[in-house]
Amino acid sequence: MKNYLLFDLDGTLTDPKVGICTCVQYALASFGIDEPDIDKLTPFIGPPLKDSFMQFYNMDEQQAESAVAKYRERFQDTGLFENELYDGIPKLLETLNSKGMYLAVASSKPTVFVERILEHFHIKKYFKVIVGSELDGTRVNKDEVVAEALRQLFGDNPVEKEKVYMIGDRRFDVEGARTIGVESVGVTYGYGDMEELREAKADYIVRSVEELQSFLLRGTEDTKKGLTFQIIWQTIYSFLMFVLVRTIALSLTVNLFLLIAKNVPGFSLLLYDEAGEVSGITGNGAAIAQIVAFIAGSAIVFRTARVMILKAAKESRLLHIKKEPIQNYLFLGTATLGAMLGLNMLLDLTGITNNSAAYRAVAEQQYAASIWLGIILYVLVAPPAEELLFRGIIYNCLKGPVRPLVAMLMAAMFFGVYHGNWVQGIYGFLMACLMIYGYEYFGDFRVPVVMHAAVNLVSYLLSNTSLAVSGFVCWPVCMVCLCLAAGGLFLLSRQRKVF
């Protein structure tokens, strides 16, 4: 959370269209230029007036200065008050002020006019610092205004740029912020549109005063306390329904195979004894039954999961307006791959894997199917189904009433217990924590789905090759992999705190 907030005035706090445009008409008229349509003059809102007269009406510097003087002739007594606050601005400023944030105005408009406008609307009291241009034509560039505002805000203390947002509606606000080295928040409810702000490379973009308030206050809201009966029931009910439907679908599929075997002697998905009686199910048969079971399980929770995933995406959208650089995805990928390899080796090297008969039975079943059926099951079908339940429903259910970190641990514990043996339980718990971290960091449900599928794919392929039993599995390699996991997480955490 940043607590030093610099606001542009025109197009951000107030809508100055009538005042500015009619004063521009007045100035142009003094040059014999008739412009009856004030909508054509809205580009004057935001940038320095002198630059606008030179750009839009091909005036030389002396003519532009004369036009600015004529503009101010009308503006200082009349145009100044042909202005109005955007809906919600007083409430926004009051709320930010009550949270202990330091507010400033950084405008290209002359300071004397800025102060009179703020006084007129009774919002001057919310601002610690008010900085604009000078009437003599100095300090008109936005970077100069921002620099002066920061100097006054921090006084004799070092300027902490990482704690500052510059908030404005035009590219000049964004470019000024970037020149000084602070992050910018573009607002599209003013006179700069989405395209302009994106081209200027605004760090964040919001579409309304309400979105701006939600963005600036993120992390300061009072967290809802306590798990309600409804939340507990939704979590347990979804879990039980998923497991129940999966079990029923698995049983029905196996029974279907038995029914087919009665009419098709030697049905290839079943095993037979010497007397020709069915004695079991093949690895491929078990894999197909599991595929059907996972599809059925995901179908029963899909609607609930979709609602909760969309709700979570909407709530977190303002935290993820800024596009993540590709390097962050690489850091997460490194952490995921390192954790998967390192944890598997750690469990194997410490002997934990060999001491669990339940795990060995599951592993034998997993690798009894053909590699292509295994990939379909463990990479394409199981990950999306399990993510819908464990991250889509259970985690999103829990993170509302409790802190995200607690919700992560609780949801990860569900995931570990679900696997039914303590080897996969430990591994599943730790990998679930990592997948939830990725979900929270990027705010995209597809991230844990891809992580889950990638982990399963690499793990499954390695276990079907000689690497899993070769000298590759050793303490030095294990430590390197765990260090890669820790390093990837460290590099991510340096850029943004998630929990």
Contacts in CASP RR format, 6 or more apart in sequence:
PFRMAT RR
TARGET T0000
AUTHOR 0000-0000-0000
METHOD contacts of the structure
MODEL  1
MKNYLLFDLDGTLTDPKVGICTCVQYALASFGIDEPDIDKLTPFIGPPLK
DSFMQFYNMDEQQAESAVAKYRERFQDTGLFENELYDGIPKLLETLNSKG
MYLAVASSKPTVFVERILEHFHIKKYFKVIVGSELDGTRVNKDEVVAEAL
RQLFGDNPVEKEKVYMIGDRRFDVEGARTIGVESVGVTYGYGDMEELREA
KADYIVRSVEELQSFLLRGTEDTKKGLTFQIIWQTIYSFLMFVLVRTIAL
SLTVNLFLLIAKNVPGFSLLLYDEAGEVSGITGNGAAIAQIVAFIAGSAI
VFRTARVMILKAAKESRLLHIKKEPIQNYLFLGTATLGAMLGLNMLLDLT
GITNNSAAYRAVAEQQYAASIWLGIILYVLVAPPAEELLFRGIIYNCLKG
PVRPLVAMLMAAMFFGVYHGNWVQGIYGFLMACLMIYGYEYFGDFRVPVV
MHAAVNLVSYLLSNTSLAVSGFVCWPVCMVCLCLAAGGLFLLSRQRKVF
1 218 0 8 1.000
1 219 0 8 1.000
1 220 0 8 1.000
2 162 0 8 1.000
2 163 0 8 1.000
2 164 0 8 1.000
2 165 0 8 1.000
2 183 0 8 1.000
2 216 0 8 1.000
3 99 0 8 1.000
3 100 0 8 1.000
3 101 0 8 1.000
3 102 0 8 1.000
3 163 0 8 1.000
4 101 0 8 1.000
4 102 0 8 1.000
4 104 0 8 1.000
4 150 0 8 1.000
4 153 0 8 1.000
4 160 0 8 1.000
4 163 0 8 1.000
4 164 0 8 1.000
4 165 0 8 1.000
5 96 0 8 1.000
5 101 0 8 1.000
5 102 0 8 1.000
5 103 0 8 1.000
5 104 0 8 1.000
5 164 0 8 1.000
5 165 0 8 1.000
5 167 0 8 1.000
5 216 0 8 1.000
6 104 0 8 1.000
6 105 0 8 1.000
6 106 0 8 1.000
6 146 0 8 1.000
6 149 0 8 1.000
6 150 0 8 1.000
6 164 0 8 1.000
6 165 0 8 1.000
6 166 0 8 1.000
6 167 0 8 1.000
6 177 0 8 1.000
6 182 0 8 1.000
7 13 0 8 1.000
7 103 0 8 1.000
7 104 0 8 1.000
7 105 0 8 1.000
7 106 0 8 1.000
7 127 0 8 1.000
7 167 0 8 1.000
7 168 0 8 1.000
8 46 0 8 1.000
8 105 0 8 1.000
8 106 0 8 1.000
8 107 0 8 1.000
8 166 0 8 1.000
8 167 0 8 1.000
8 168 0 8 1.000
8 169 0 8 1.000
8 170 0 8 1.000
8 173 0 8 1.000
9 16 0 8 1.000
9 105 0 8 1.000
9 107 0 8 1.000
9 109 0 8 1.000
9 114 0 8 1.000
9 117 0 8 1.000
9 118 0 8 1.000
10 16 0 8 1.000
10 20 0 8 1.000
10 45 0 8 1.000
10 46 0 8 1.000
10 107 0 8 1.000
10 109 0 8 1.000
10 169 0 8 1.000
10 191 0 8 1.000
11 45 0 8 1.000
11 46 0 8 1.000
11 86 0 8 1.000
11 168 0 8 1.000
11 169 0 8 1.000
11 170 0 8 1.000
11 187 0 8 1.000
11 189 0 8 1.000
11 190 0 8 1.000
11 191 0 8 1.000
12 86 0 8 1.000
12 167 0 8 1.000
12 168 0 8 1.000
12 169 0 8 1.000
12 173 0 8 1.000
12 187 0 8 1.000
12 190 0 8 1.000
13 85 0 8 1.000
13 86 0 8 1.000
13 89 0 8 1.000
13 105 0 8 1.000
13 123 0 8 1.000
14 83 0 8 1.000
14 84 0 8 1.000
14 85 0 8 1.000
14 86 0 8 1.000
14 89 0 8 1.000
14 117 0 8 1.000
14 121 0 8 1.000
15 83 0 8 1.000
15 84 0 8 1.000
15 85 0 8 1.000
15 86 0 8 1.000
15 190 0 8 1.000
16 45 0 8 1.000
16 82 0 8 1.000
16 83 0 8 1.000
17 38 0 8 1.000
17 42 0 8 1.000
17 45 0 8 1.000
17 191 0 8 1.000
18 38 0 8 1.000
18 79 0 8 1.000
18 82 0 8 1.000
18 83 0 8 1.000
19 75 0 8 1.000
19 78 0 8 1.000
19 79 0 8 1.000
19 80 0 8 1.000
19 82 0 8 1.000
19 83 0 8 1.000
20 41 0 8 1.000
20 44 0 8 1.000
20 45 0 8 1.000
20 75 0 8 1.000
20 79 0 8 1.000
21 38 0 8 1.000
21 39 0 8 1.000
21 41 0 8 1.000
21 42 0 8 1.000
21 44 0 8 1.000
21 45 0 8 1.000
22 38 0 8 1.000
22 74 0 8 1.000
22 79 0 8 1.000
22 82 0 8 1.000
23 71 0 8 1.000
23 72 0 8 1.000
23 74 0 8 1.000
23 75 0 8 1.000
23 78 0 8 1.000
23 79 0 8 1.000
24 35 0 8 1.000
24 41 0 8 1.000
24 44 0 8 1.000
24 71 0 8 1.000
25 35 0 8 1.000
25 36 0 8 1.000
25 38 0 8 1.000
25 41 0 8 1.000
26 70 0 8 1.000
26 71 0 8 1.000
26 73 0 8 1.000
26 74 0 8 1.000
27 53 0 8 1.000
27 67 0 8 1.000
27 68 0 8 1.000
27 70 0 8 1.000
27 71 0 8 1.000
27 74 0 8 1.000
28 34 0 8 1.000
28 35 0 8 1.000
28 57 0 8 1.000
28 67 0 8 1.000
30 66 0 8 1.000
30 67 0 8 1.000
30 70 0 8 1.000
31 57 0 8 1.000
31 59 0 8 1.000
31 63 0 8 1.000
31 67 0 8 1.000
33 57 0 8 1.000
35 41 0 8 1.000
42 191 0 8 1.000
43 52 0 8 1.000
43 56 0 8 1.000
43 191 0 8 1.000
44 52 0 8 1.000
44 56 0 8 1.000
45 170 0 8 1.000
45 191 0 8 1.000
46 108 0 8 1.000
46 169 0 8 1.000
46 170 0 8 1.000
46 172 0 8 1.000
46 191 0 8 1.000
47 108 0 8 1.000
47 170 0 8 1.000
47 172 0 8 1.000
48 108 0 8 1.000
48 133 0 8 1.000
48 140 0 8 1.000
48 141 0 8 1.000
49 64 0 8 1.000
49 67 0 8 1.000
49 68 0 8 1.000
49 71 0 8 1.000
50 61 0 8 1.000
50 64 0 8 1.000
50 65 0 8 1.000
50 67 0 8 1.000
50 68 0 8 1.000
50 137 0 8 1.000
50 140 0 8 1.000
51 64 0 8 1.000
51 140 0 8 1.000
53 59 0 8 1.000
53 63 0 8 1.000
53 64 0 8 1.000
53 67 0 8 1.000
53 68 0 8 1.000
54 60 0 8 1.000
54 61 0 8 1.000
54 64 0 8 1.000
57 67 0 8 1.000
59 67 0 8 1.000
72 110 0 8 1.000
72 135 0 8 1.000
75 113 0 8 1.000
76 113 0 8 1.000
80 113 0 8 1.000
80 116 0 8 1.000
80 117 0 8 1.000
80 120 0 8 1.000
81 120 0 8 1.000
83 117 0 8 1.000
83 120 0 8 1.000
85 121 0 8 1.000
85 123 0 8 1.000
86 189 0 8 1.000
86 190 0 8 1.000
86 209 0 8 1.000
87 209 0 8 1.000
88 209 0 8 1.000
88 210 0 8 1.000
89 123 0 8 1.000
89 209 0 8 1.000
90 121 0 8 1.000
90 122 0 8 1.000
90 123 0 8 1.000
91 213 0 8 1.000
92 209 0 8 1.000
92 212 0 8 1.000
92 213 0 8 1.000
92 216 0 8 1.000
93 103 0 8 1.000
93 123 0 8 1.000
93 126 0 8 1.000
94 126 0 8 1.000
95 213 0 8 1.000
95 217 0 8 1.000
96 103 0 8 1.000
96 126 0 8 1.000
96 213 0 8 1.000
96 216 0 8 1.000
96 217 0 8 1.000
97 103 0 8 1.000
97 126 0 8 1.000
99 217 0 8 1.000
99 220 0 8 1.000
101 216 0 8 1.000
102 128 0 8 1.000
102 153 0 8 1.000
103 126 0 8 1.000
103 127 0 8 1.000
103 128 0 8 1.000
104 127 0 8 1.000
104 128 0 8 1.000
104 129 0 8 1.000
104 130 0 8 1.000
104 131 0 8 1.000
104 149 0 8 1.000
104 152 0 8 1.000
104 153 0 8 1.000
105 114 0 8 1.000
105 118 0 8 1.000
105 127 0 8 1.000
105 129 0 8 1.000
105 130 0 8 1.000
105 131 0 8 1.000
105 132 0 8 1.000
105 149 0 8 1.000
106 131 0 8 1.000
106 132 0 8 1.000
106 142 0 8 1.000
106 145 0 8 1.000
106 146 0 8 1.000
106 148 0 8 1.000
106 149 0 8 1.000
106 166 0 8 1.000
107 114 0 8 1.000
107 131 0 8 1.000
107 132 0 8 1.000
107 133 0 8 1.000
107 145 0 8 1.000
108 132 0 8 1.000
108 133 0 8 1.000
108 140 0 8 1.000
108 141 0 8 1.000
108 142 0 8 1.000
108 145 0 8 1.000
108 172 0 8 1.000
109 117 0 8 1.000
109 132 0 8 1.000
109 133 0 8 1.000
110 132 0 8 1.000
110 133 0 8 1.000
110 134 0 8 1.000
110 135 0 8 1.000
111 130 0 8 1.000
111 131 0 8 1.000
111 132 0 8 1.000
111 133 0 8 1.000
111 134 0 8 1.000
112 135 0 8 1.000
114 130 0 8 1.000
114 132 0 8 1.000
115 124 0 8 1.000
115 130 0 8 1.000
118 124 0 8 1.000
118 127 0 8 1.000
118 130 0 8 1.000
124 130 0 8 1.000
128 153 0 8 1.000
129 149 0 8 1.000
129 152 0 8 1.000
129 153 0 8 1.000
131 145 0 8 1.000
131 148 0 8 1.000
131 149 0 8 1.000
131 152 0 8 1.000
132 139 0 8 1.000
132 145 0 8 1.000
132 148 0 8 1.000
133 139 0 8 1.000
133 140 0 8 1.000
133 145 0 8 1.000
134 140 0 8 1.000
139 145 0 8 1.000
139 148 0 8 1.000
141 176 0 8 1.000
142 172 0 8 1.000
142 173 0 8 1.000
142 175 0 8 1.000
142 176 0 8 1.000
142 177 0 8 1.000
142 179 0 8 1.000
143 175 0 8 1.000
143 176 0 8 1.000
143 179 0 8 1.000
143 180 0 8 1.000
146 166 0 8 1.000
146 176 0 8 1.000
146 177 0 8 1.000
146 179 0 8 1.000
146 180 0 8 1.000
146 182 0 8 1.000
147 180 0 8 1.000
150 159 0 8 1.000
150 161 0 8 1.000
150 164 0 8 1.000
150 180 0 8 1.000
150 182 0 8 1.000
151 159 0 8 1.000
153 159 0 8 1.000
154 160 0 8 1.000
161 180 0 8 1.000
161 181 0 8 1.000
161 182 0 8 1.000
164 182 0 8 1.000
164 183 0 8 1.000
165 182 0 8 1.000
165 183 0 8 1.000
165 184 0 8 1.000
165 185 0 8 1.000
165 216 0 8 1.000
166 173 0 8 1.000
166 174 0 8 1.000
166 176 0 8 1.000
166 177 0 8 1.000
166 180 0 8 1.000
166 182 0 8 1.000
166 183 0 8 1.000
166 184 0 8 1.000
166 185 0 8 1.000
167 173 0 8 1.000
167 184 0 8 1.000
167 185 0 8 1.000
167 186 0 8 1.000
167 187 0 8 1.000
167 212 0 8 1.000
168 174 0 8 1.000
168 184 0 8 1.000
168 185 0 8 1.000
168 186 0 8 1.000
168 187 0 8 1.000
169 186 0 8 1.000
169 187 0 8 1.000
169 188 0 8 1.000
169 189 0 8 1.000
169 190 0 8 1.000
169 191 0 8 1.000
169 192 0 8 1.000
169 197 0 8 1.000
170 191 0 8 1.000
170 192 0 8 1.000
170 196 0 8 1.000
171 192 0 8 1.000
171 196 0 8 1.000
171 197 0 8 1.000
171 199 0 8 1.000
171 200 0 8 1.000
173 184 0 8 1.000
173 186 0 8 1.000
174 184 0 8 1.000
174 186 0 8 1.000
174 197 0 8 1.000
174 200 0 8 1.000
174 201 0 8 1.000
174 202 0 8 1.000
175 200 0 8 1.000
176 184 0 8 1.000
177 183 0 8 1.000
177 184 0 8 1.000
178 184 0 8 1.000
178 201 0 8 1.000
183 203 0 8 1.000
183 204 0 8 1.000
184 202 0 8 1.000
184 203 0 8 1.000
184 204 0 8 1.000
185 202 0 8 1.000
185 203 0 8 1.000
185 204 0 8 1.000
185 205 0 8 1.000
185 206 0 8 1.000
185 212 0 8 1.000
185 215 0 8 1.000
185 216 0 8 1.000
186 197 0 8 1.000
186 202 0 8 1.000
186 204 0 8 1.000
186 205 0 8 1.000
186 206 0 8 1.000
187 205 0 8 1.000
187 206 0 8 1.000
187 207 0 8 1.000
187 209 0 8 1.000
187 212 0 8 1.000
188 194 0 8 1.000
188 197 0 8 1.000
188 205 0 8 1.000
188 206 0 8 1.000
188 207 0 8 1.000
189 207 0 8 1.000
189 208 0 8 1.000
189 209 0 8 1.000
194 205 0 8 1.000
197 205 0 8 1.000
198 205 0 8 1.000
203 322 0 8 1.000
204 215 0 8 1.000
204 318 0 8 1.000
204 321 0 8 1.000
204 322 0 8 1.000
205 321 0 8 1.000
206 212 0 8 1.000
206 215 0 8 1.000
206 318 0 8 1.000
206 321 0 8 1.000
211 318 0 8 1.000
214 318 0 8 1.000
215 318 0 8 1.000
215 319 0 8 1.000
215 321 0 8 1.000
218 318 0 8 1.000
218 319 0 8 1.000
223 400 0 8 1.000
223 402 0 8 1.000
223 403 0 8 1.000
224 400 0 8 1.000
224 401 0 8 1.000
225 401 0 8 1.000
225 402 0 8 1.000
226 401 0 8 1.000
226 402 0 8 1.000
227 398 0 8 1.000
227 401 0 8 1.000
227 402 0 8 1.000
228 401 0 8 1.000
231 397 0 8 1.000
231 398 0 8 1.000
231 400 0 8 1.000
231 401 0 8 1.000
234 304 0 8 1.000
234 393 0 8 1.000
234 397 0 8 1.000
235 393 0 8 1.000
235 394 0 8 1.000
235 397 0 8 1.000
235 398 0 8 1.000
235 414 0 8 1.000
238 301 0 8 1.000
238 304 0 8 1.000
238 389 0 8 1.000
238 393 0 8 1.000
238 394 0 8 1.000
238 397 0 8 1.000
239 389 0 8 1.000
239 394 0 8 1.000
239 414 0 8 1.000
239 418 0 8 1.000
241 297 0 8 1.000
241 300 0 8 1.000
241 301 0 8 1.000
242 297 0 8 1.000
242 298 0 8 1.000
242 300 0 8 1.000
242 301 0 8 1.000
242 389 0 8 1.000
243 418 0 8 1.000
245 296 0 8 1.000
245 297 0 8 1.000
245 299 0 8 1.000
245 300 0 8 1.000
246 293 0 8 1.000
246 294 0 8 1.000
246 296 0 8 1.000
246 297 0 8 1.000
247 293 0 8 1.000
248 296 0 8 1.000
249 292 0 8 1.000
249 293 0 8 1.000
249 295 0 8 1.000
249 296 0 8 1.000
249 297 0 8 1.000
250 289 0 8 1.000
250 290 0 8 1.000
250 292 0 8 1.000
250 293 0 8 1.000
253 288 0 8 1.000
253 289 0 8 1.000
253 292 0 8 1.000
253 293 0 8 1.000
254 281 0 8 1.000
254 289 0 8 1.000
257 267 0 8 1.000
257 269 0 8 1.000
257 270 0 8 1.000
257 281 0 8 1.000
257 285 0 8 1.000
257 289 0 8 1.000
258 270 0 8 1.000
258 278 0 8 1.000
260 267 0 8 1.000
261 267 0 8 1.000
261 270 0 8 1.000
261 278 0 8 1.000
266 272 0 8 1.000
268 282 0 8 1.000
268 284 0 8 1.000
269 281 0 8 1.000
269 282 0 8 1.000
269 284 0 8 1.000
269 285 0 8 1.000
269 288 0 8 1.000
270 278 0 8 1.000
270 280 0 8 1.000
270 281 0 8 1.000
270 282 0 8 1.000
270 285 0 8 1.000
271 278 0 8 1.000
271 279 0 8 1.000
271 280 0 8 1.000
271 281 0 8 1.000
271 282 0 8 1.000
272 278 0 8 1.000
272 279 0 8 1.000
273 279 0 8 1.000
281 289 0 8 1.000
282 368 0 8 1.000
283 365 0 8 1.000
283 368 0 8 1.000
283 369 0 8 1.000
284 368 0 8 1.000
284 369 0 8 1.000
284 370 0 8 1.000
284 373 0 8 1.000
285 369 0 8 1.000
286 365 0 8 1.000
286 368 0 8 1.000
286 369 0 8 1.000
287 369 0 8 1.000
287 370 0 8 1.000
287 373 0 8 1.000
287 374 0 8 1.000
287 376 0 8 1.000
287 377 0 8 1.000
288 373 0 8 1.000
290 377 0 8 1.000
290 382 0 8 1.000
291 373 0 8 1.000
291 376 0 8 1.000
291 377 0 8 1.000
291 381 0 8 1.000
294 377 0 8 1.000
294 381 0 8 1.000
294 382 0 8 1.000
294 385 0 8 1.000
294 386 0 8 1.000
295 381 0 8 1.000
295 385 0 8 1.000
297 385 0 8 1.000
298 384 0 8 1.000
298 385 0 8 1.000
298 388 0 8 1.000
298 389 0 8 1.000
301 388 0 8 1.000
301 389 0 8 1.000
301 393 0 8 1.000
302 388 0 8 1.000
304 393 0 8 1.000
305 388 0 8 1.000
305 389 0 8 1.000
305 392 0 8 1.000
305 393 0 8 1.000
308 392 0 8 1.000
308 393 0 8 1.000
308 396 0 8 1.000
308 397 0 8 1.000
309 392 0 8 1.000
309 396 0 8 1.000
309 445 0 8 1.000
311 396 0 8 1.000
312 392 0 8 1.000
312 396 0 8 1.000
312 443 0 8 1.000
312 445 0 8 1.000
313 443 0 8 1.000
313 444 0 8 1.000
313 445 0 8 1.000
316 443 0 8 1.000
319 443 0 8 1.000
320 442 0 8 1.000
320 443 0 8 1.000
320 444 0 8 1.000
324 442 0 8 1.000
328 441 0 8 1.000
328 442 0 8 1.000
328 492 0 8 1.000
328 495 0 8 1.000
329 442 0 8 1.000
331 487 0 8 1.000
331 488 0 8 1.000
331 489 0 8 1.000
331 491 0 8 1.000
331 492 0 8 1.000
332 438 0 8 1.000
332 441 0 8 1.000
332 442 0 8 1.000
332 447 0 8 1.000
332 451 0 8 1.000
332 488 0 8 1.000
332 492 0 8 1.000
333 451 0 8 1.000
333 454 0 8 1.000
333 488 0 8 1.000
334 484 0 8 1.000
334 485 0 8 1.000
334 487 0 8 1.000
334 488 0 8 1.000
335 434 0 8 1.000
335 484 0 8 1.000
335 485 0 8 1.000
335 486 0 8 1.000
335 487 0 8 1.000
335 488 0 8 1.000
335 489 0 8 1.000
335 492 0 8 1.000
336 434 0 8 1.000
336 451 0 8 1.000
336 454 0 8 1.000
336 455 0 8 1.000
336 485 0 8 1.000
337 454 0 8 1.000
337 458 0 8 1.000
337 481 0 8 1.000
337 484 0 8 1.000
337 485 0 8 1.000
338 481 0 8 1.000
338 482 0 8 1.000
338 484 0 8 1.000
338 485 0 8 1.000
339 430 0 8 1.000
339 431 0 8 1.000
339 434 0 8 1.000
339 481 0 8 1.000
339 482 0 8 1.000
339 485 0 8 1.000
340 431 0 8 1.000
340 455 0 8 1.000
340 458 0 8 1.000
340 459 0 8 1.000
341 458 0 8 1.000
341 462 0 8 1.000
341 477 0 8 1.000
341 478 0 8 1.000
341 481 0 8 1.000
342 478 0 8 1.000
342 481 0 8 1.000
342 482 0 8 1.000
342 485 0 8 1.000
343 427 0 8 1.000
343 430 0 8 1.000
343 431 0 8 1.000
343 482 0 8 1.000
344 427 0 8 1.000
344 459 0 8 1.000
345 473 0 8 1.000
345 474 0 8 1.000
345 477 0 8 1.000
345 478 0 8 1.000
345 481 0 8 1.000
346 478 0 8 1.000
346 482 0 8 1.000
347 353 0 8 1.000
347 423 0 8 1.000
347 426 0 8 1.000
347 427 0 8 1.000
348 354 0 8 1.000
348 473 0 8 1.000
349 473 0 8 1.000
349 474 0 8 1.000
349 475 0 8 1.000
349 478 0 8 1.000
352 423 0 8 1.000
352 426 0 8 1.000
353 359 0 8 1.000
353 360 0 8 1.000
353 423 0 8 1.000
354 360 0 8 1.000
356 421 0 8 1.000
356 422 0 8 1.000
356 423 0 8 1.000
358 420 0 8 1.000
358 421 0 8 1.000
358 422 0 8 1.000
358 423 0 8 1.000
359 421 0 8 1.000
359 422 0 8 1.000
359 423 0 8 1.000
359 424 0 8 1.000
362 421 0 8 1.000
362 424 0 8 1.000
363 463 0 8 1.000
366 374 0 8 1.000
366 378 0 8 1.000
366 460 0 8 1.000
366 463 0 8 1.000
367 463 0 8 1.000
367 464 0 8 1.000
369 377 0 8 1.000
371 464 0 8 1.000
374 460 0 8 1.000
375 457 0 8 1.000
375 460 0 8 1.000
378 456 0 8 1.000
378 457 0 8 1.000
378 460 0 8 1.000
379 453 0 8 1.000
379 456 0 8 1.000
379 457 0 8 1.000
379 460 0 8 1.000
380 453 0 8 1.000
382 456 0 8 1.000
383 449 0 8 1.000
383 452 0 8 1.000
383 453 0 8 1.000
383 456 0 8 1.000
384 449 0 8 1.000
384 453 0 8 1.000
386 415 0 8 1.000
386 452 0 8 1.000
387 435 0 8 1.000
387 445 0 8 1.000
387 448 0 8 1.000
387 449 0 8 1.000
387 452 0 8 1.000
390 411 0 8 1.000
390 414 0 8 1.000
390 415 0 8 1.000
390 418 0 8 1.000
390 432 0 8 1.000
391 411 0 8 1.000
391 435 0 8 1.000
391 436 0 8 1.000
391 439 0 8 1.000
391 445 0 8 1.000
391 448 0 8 1.000
392 445 0 8 1.000
394 411 0 8 1.000
394 414 0 8 1.000
395 407 0 8 1.000
395 408 0 8 1.000
395 411 0 8 1.000
395 436 0 8 1.000
395 439 0 8 1.000
398 406 0 8 1.000
398 407 0 8 1.000
398 410 0 8 1.000
398 411 0 8 1.000
399 407 0 8 1.000
399 408 0 8 1.000
400 407 0 8 1.000
402 410 0 8 1.000
403 499 0 8 1.000
404 440 0 8 1.000
404 498 0 8 1.000
404 499 0 8 1.000
405 499 0 8 1.000
408 433 0 8 1.000
408 436 0 8 1.000
408 437 0 8 1.000
408 440 0 8 1.000
408 499 0 8 1.000
409 433 0 8 1.000
411 432 0 8 1.000
411 436 0 8 1.000
412 428 0 8 1.000
412 429 0 8 1.000
412 430 0 8 1.000
412 432 0 8 1.000
412 433 0 8 1.000
412 436 0 8 1.000
413 429 0 8 1.000
415 425 0 8 1.000
415 428 0 8 1.000
415 429 0 8 1.000
415 432 0 8 1.000
416 424 0 8 1.000
416 425 0 8 1.000
416 426 0 8 1.000
416 428 0 8 1.000
416 429 0 8 1.000
416 432 0 8 1.000
417 425 0 8 1.000
419 425 0 8 1.000
419 428 0 8 1.000
431 455 0 8 1.000
434 451 0 8 1.000
434 485 0 8 1.000
434 489 0 8 1.000
435 447 0 8 1.000
435 448 0 8 1.000
435 451 0 8 1.000
435 452 0 8 1.000
436 448 0 8 1.000
437 489 0 8 1.000
437 498 0 8 1.000
437 499 0 8 1.000
438 447 0 8 1.000
438 448 0 8 1.000
438 451 0 8 1.000
438 498 0 8 1.000
439 445 0 8 1.000
439 447 0 8 1.000
439 448 0 8 1.000
440 498 0 8 1.000
440 499 0 8 1.000
441 447 0 8 1.000
441 492 0 8 1.000
441 496 0 8 1.000
441 498 0 8 1.000
462 468 0 8 1.000
467 473 0 8 1.000
END
